[in-house]
Amino acid sequence: MAYARFGDEAGQDVGGVPGRPDEQARPLVVCADEPLLEDVLRMCAAAGTAPLVTRDVATARRAWTAAPLVVVGAESAAGLAAVDPGRRARVVVVGLDVNDAGTWAAAVRIGAEQVFVLPGDQDALIDAFANCLDRSGDDAVVVSVVGGCGGAGASCLAGAVALSASRAGEATLLVDADPLGGGIDMVLGNEAVTGLRWPDLAVTSGRISGRSLRAALPRLSALSMLSWDRGDLLTIPAASMRSVVAAGQRSHDLVIIDVPRRLDPAAEEALMRSTMTVLVVPAEIRAIAAASRVLAQLRPLTSQVSLVVRGPGPSGVGADVVADTLGLPLIASMRPDRKIAESIDEGLGPGARRRGPMATAAESVLASVRSHRSGRELT
């Protein structure tokens, strides 16, 4: 595992300049105990991060403010407290044996949030290193999009919402939870882009670094996507979905999930993690009947379900009738758009035209997402 050691006893910078853009994302490890340092570096490797390391507490002050996380060896805590580096968040003290009162007092003086004792707390330390790689602030809003019947256009709407959000500068993750849907990457014309697909993550059940996930997935500007390959895998464990969505929330501004109508454990997990769910229903009598059955599956899993209606239908059923029948709040009503299929076949995706029924509906969904964010910030 690579790491930059700087500020040794000779006063020489051996690697990395604290404060430089390429070093600011590295956690800082202040440790003079070599056996302890070896253990801490193993925790860094497990979390997928390369830290800045120093044994000199005076030198540590140079990187104290910029580092996303500071890990202080128990033997260095008192010396660091003596130079008074200043209060900051995300400071932890770690040791192999932390029994003396002096170490605990020094931990308080430097503002340590936790004291970890290895090896018992190694998982907690790995999580601390992994967390510092991910975005700060509230977890991203998760929006699941489900079709009320076959051919409702849920995948197209999910793709259009994701494209609109990414064009607005939001780091967006689009997750394909439908193994029989043909691939959300094909909807966006992105199937040739290299990156991880579901088979690469199907055995994952533990914590995933959000930053590592974002770097490994196929990208289209600010839009990351996780889809299926053309292999035989048709199911993923619920634990894999849980890990991916959680990592996506930590590393993106918005997570959009294309959920199938026939729910499997992974789809149920996606819905349970969703902030809001959008049900897409054509304004047709049979489609409304089908959607009512889908809705019955959704209600035990997700509390906030809203409606997008594609219509009017051939019999003149309006969006308000669909909303009243299903008992759902209406986000948007969009006319059928024959050019969407043409855009997808040409590899341009459902958001190729920034105007039109699909684009307008996508913006309405995003407005609902932003309204939710505003409400969350006020609570």
N, C-alpha and C positions, 0 to 999 in steps of 0.2 A: 504493500500500500504506500503510495507516494505521499510525502508530507514535506512541508518547508520548515526547517529549523532556523531560527534567527536569534541574534543576541546572545551568543554563548559567553562563557566567562571571559574570553579574550576581547569581547566587545565587538566582534566581527559579525556582520550580517551574512549568514551562511546560505540563505535562500529566502526569496520573497520579501517584498517591501510592504509593511503594514500600511493600509490606507490606499494602496494602488487598486484600481478597479478589479484586477484579476484575483486579488487577495481578500477583498472585502466580504466575499461570500463564504470564506473559510472560518470554521470555528477556531478559537484560540485555546490551546492547552498550555497551562503553566505548571510544569512538573519537573522536579529535580531527582525524583526517585525512579531510577531506571526500571526496576521490576514493575512498579506501578505504571510507568509510562508504556511499557510493552503491552500491558493489559488494556490500557486506554486506547492505544493505537489499534488493537484488535477490534475494539468496540467501534472505532471510526470506520475500519474496513467493512465491518458488518453492516454499517449504516450507509456505506457508499460515499464517504466524504474524506477529503484529504485536509488535515488541519494544519494550522500554523503552530509550531511548538517552540517554547522557550523555557530555559531554566532560570532566567534572570527576571526577577519581579520588577525591576526598574524598566527593563525593556518591554515587559508586558503592558505597561501603561500606554505605549505607543499604539498598540492594537486594541486596547481595552474597549474603546467606544464603538469602533467600526465592526468588530466581530459579531456575527449573529448569535453566538453562544460562547461563553467562557467557562472552561472546565479547569478547576484549580486543584492540584494535588494537595492532600492534607498537610504534607510537610512544608508547602509553600504558602499556606493560607495566612500564617502569622506575619511573614515577611511582606506579603502583599498588602495586608491591612496596615502595616507600618508606613507604607508609601502613599496610602490613601488615594487609590485610583479613581474614586468617585462612584456614586451609586448608579447602577444600571440594572436593567432586567436581564433575565436568562443567564444567571451565574450559578454554577453548581460546584460543590466541593466533593472530591472523590478520594477514597483511600482504601487500603487493604485492612486497616485496623484503626478505627476512629473512636477511641475510648476516652482520650484525655479531654478535660474541660477546656483547655487552651485552644484546641482546634475548633471546637464548637463556638467558642467566643469569637475567634477570628472569622469564622464563617459568617456569623451575624454581622460583624463589622464591615465585611466586604459586600454585604447584601445578598449572600447566597440564598437562593430559593429552596434548595434541597441539598442534603448531604447523602451521597451514595457510598455504600460499603460493598466492595467487590469480594467474592464473585456473586453474592446474593442479589445485588441490584444491577447486574449487567444488562438485563433486558430494558430496564428503565433508562440506563445510560445510552443504550443504542437508540431508543426512541427519542431521547433528547437530541442526539446528533442528527437523526433523520429529520426531526421536526425543524431544525434550524435551516435545512435546505429548502423547505417549502415556504410558500407565501404566508405572510402574516395576516392577521385580521380574521373576520368571520369566514367560516367555510362557505364555499360557493352554493348558490341556489341550485337545486336539482329539479329538472322538469322532465317528467315522463310523458311521452306522446303515444296514444293508443288508438287504433282504429276501431270504430264501433261495429264495423262489418268488413268483409273482404273488399279491397279496392277503394277504401275510404280516402286514401291519400295521406295516411299518418306518416309514413316514411318520408314522403315529399315535404310535408310540413315540418317534420323534425329537421330535415336537412336545410330547409329554407330559414328556419329560426336560427340554426347554428351559423349559417353563412351570414345572415344579417347581423348577428351579435359580433362575429369576428370582424366584419367590415367596420363596425363601430369601435373597434379597438379592444374588445373584450376577449381575453384568453378563454377560448371555448373548447370543451371536450364533447364530442358527439359519440355516443356509445350505441352500438347495434346489439340489442338483446334478442333479436329474432333470428334464430338459426336457419329458418326456412324462407327468409325474406329476399334472398338473392344478394345481399351485401349492401350496406349503406354506402360503402365506398364507391360502388358502381352508380348509385344514385347521384353522387357528386362528381363522377368522372375521375375518381382518384385511385382506382384499383391498381394502377401500375406503380404507385409510389411505394417505396420500400418502408418497412417498419413492422412492429409487432402486430400480430392478429390474435384472436381469441385462443387458438391452439397453443400459442406460446405462453399464455397466462392461465390456462385452465387448471394447472396444478397449484396455482398460487392461493394460499389461504391466510398468510400472515400479513404483516404490515409492508406496504410498498412505498418507497420514496416517491412523493408526488413529482418532484423535479426529474427524477430518473424516468418515471413513466412518460412524462411529457416529452422528454428528449428521445424516447425510443419509439413513439407512435408515429404513423404517417401524419404529415402536416400539410396544411394548405394555408399559408400565412399564419394568422393567429388561431386557426382552427386545427385541433388535433382530433383524430378519429380512431376508434377501435371497432373493427369489423371482423367478419369471418373470412377464412380462406376458402379455397375450393375443395378442401379435403373432406373426410368422412365425419369429423367431429360435429355432433348436433346438440350436445348438451354441455353445460359448464356447471360446476358446483355453485351453490349459493354463496359459499365463502369466498370464491374467486370474484364474484360480482361485488360483494361487500368490500373486499380489499381494493378493487379497481375504483369504485365510486368514491370511497373515502380518500384515496390518493388523488383522484381527480378534483375533489372538492378543495384539497389543500393546495393544489397547484394551478387552478384555473378560476376564472371569475364566474363561469356558468357551465353546468353539466346538463346536456340534453340526452335523453335515453329513448331510443325507438323500441317500444315494448310490444311484443306480439299479443294478439287477442287470446290465444290459448296459453295460459300461464303455466310455466314450469317453475321450479324453485328459484332459479336465478332471476326470472322476471318478477316473481313475488318479492324477492329481496330488493330489486331495483325500485319497485313501487313503495316498499316500506321506507326506503331511504329518500324518497322524493319529497320535495317541498310542496310541489303542486303537480297535478296530473291533468293533461289536456286530452279529452275524448273527441275524436274527429268523426262526424256522422253526416252522411249525405241526407238531404231532405227528402227522403222516400219512406213510405210506410213500412216496407219490409226492413229497411236499414234501421229504422227507429226500434222495431221489435228486436232485432239482433243486438242493437246497442244497449237495450235494457238488460239483456242477459250478461253482456260484458260488464256493464256498470255494477251488476250484483256481485261480480267477482272483485271489482276494484274497491268497493266501499269498505270491506273489512281491512284493507291493506293501506289505504291512503285517505287522508281526511279531507283534502282540498281538491275536488275534481271540478274542472271547468269545461266548457263546450265550445268547439268550433264547428260550424255547420257549413257544408258544401251544398249550395243550392241557389235558387229554388229548384225543387224537383219537378218532374214532368207533370205531376198532378197538382202542382201549385202550392204544395206544403211549404210554409215559410219557416224561417229560422226560429221565430218566436214560438211557433207551435212545437217544434222539436224540443226547444228548451223547456217549455211548460210540461210537455209529456214526460221528459226525463227528470225534471226537477233540478236542472243544473243552471248555473249562471252562464250567460252567453258572452264569450270573449270576442268572437268575430264570426261573420258570415261571408263566405267567399263564393263567387261564381265559378263554375267549372272552367278550367283553363286548358284548352286543347294543346297549347304550345308547350306545356310542361313536359309531356311525354317526348315531344320532339327535342327539347333541350337536353333531356336525360340521355336519349339515344345518341345525341351528338357529343356527349361527354361534358356538357356545360353545367349540368345540375339544375335543380329547381329554382335556384336563385339567380340564374343567368340574367334575367330581366329584373331590374330593381324596381320596376313598377308592374302593376298587374295584381290580380286577385290573390295569388299565393304570397307575393311580397307584402301586400297590405295586411293579410292575415298574420304573417310572421311578425310584422311590426306590432300588431295588436297583442300578440302573445308576449313579446318583449316588454311592452308597456306594462303588462300585468306583472311580469317578473320584477321590473324596476319599482313598481308600486309596492310589491311585497318587501323588497329590500328596504325601501324608505320606512315602511311600517316597522320592520325589524330594528332599524337603527333608532327609532323613537322609543322602543320598549326597553 
